[in-house]
């Protein structure tokens, strides 16, 4: 009777311990998906803003050049 119980006990024990790995993998997958979607949204918004205001950064560059020239 005990010989028949050991493999069953081992299989139950193994299945219970591996469930934690499955849950951790599912949580990791969900978090990665959310982070990737957030990165894509931010990049898309930045690209859209640059398309609407193409010379937005040029004003800052001009100020930096003037400051650099006045320092020399």
C-alpha positions as CSV (number, residue, x, y, z in Angstrom):
1,X,0.0,0.0,0.0
2,X,2.8,2.5,0.9
3,X,4.6,1.7,-2.4
4,X,1.5,2.8,-4.3
5,X,1.1,6.0,-2.3
6,X,4.7,7.4,-2.9
7,X,4.3,8.1,-6.6
8,X,0.8,9.6,-6.1
9,X,2.1,11.8,-3.2
10,X,5.1,12.9,-5.4
11,X,2.9,13.8,-8.3
12,X,0.5,15.8,-6.1
13,X,3.4,17.6,-4.4
14,X,5.1,18.4,-7.7
15,X,1.9,19.8,-9.2
16,X,1.2,22.0,-6.2
17,X,4.7,23.4,-6.2
18,X,4.7,24.1,-9.9
19,X,1.5,26.2,-9.7
20,X,3.5,29.0,-8.1
21,X,5.7,29.2,-11.2
22,X,2.6,29.3,-13.4
23,X,1.2,32.2,-11.4
24,X,4.5,34.1,-11.4
25,X,4.8,33.6,-15.2
26,X,1.2,34.9,-15.7
27,X,1.9,38.0,-13.6
28,X,5.2,38.7,-15.3
29,X,3.5,38.4,-18.7
30,X,0.8,40.8,-17.7
31,X,3.3,43.4,-16.3
32,X,5.4,43.1,-19.4
33,X,2.4,43.7,-21.6
34,X,1.4,46.8,-19.7
35,X,4.9,48.2,-19.7
36,X,5.3,47.6,-23.5
37,X,1.9,49.2,-24.2
38,X,2.9,52.2,-22.1
39,X,6.2,52.6,-24.0
40,X,4.5,52.5,-27.3
41,X,1.9,55.0,-26.2
42,X,4.6,57.4,-25.0
43,X,6.7,57.1,-28.2
44,X,3.6,57.6,-30.3
45,X,2.6,60.7,-28.4
46,X,6.1,62.1,-28.7
47,X,6.1,61.5,-32.5
48,X,2.7,63.1,-32.8
49,X,3.8,66.2,-30.9
50,X,6.9,66.5,-33.1
51,X,4.8,66.2,-36.2
52,X,2.5,69.0,-35.0
53,X,5.3,71.2,-33.7
54,X,8.3,70.4,-35.9
55,X,10.4,73.3,-34.8
56,X,9.6,73.1,-31.1
57,X,13.2,72.1,-30.1
58,X,14.9,74.7,-32.4
59,X,14.2,77.6,-30.0
60,X,16.1,75.8,-27.2
61,X,18.9,75.0,-29.6
62,X,19.2,78.7,-30.6
63,X,19.3,79.8,-26.9
64,X,22.1,77.3,-26.2
65,X,24.1,78.5,-29.2
66,X,23.7,82.1,-28.2
67,X,24.8,81.3,-24.6
68,X,27.8,79.4,-25.9
69,X,28.8,82.2,-28.2
70,X,28.5,84.8,-25.5
71,X,30.7,82.6,-23.2
72,X,33.5,82.5,-25.8
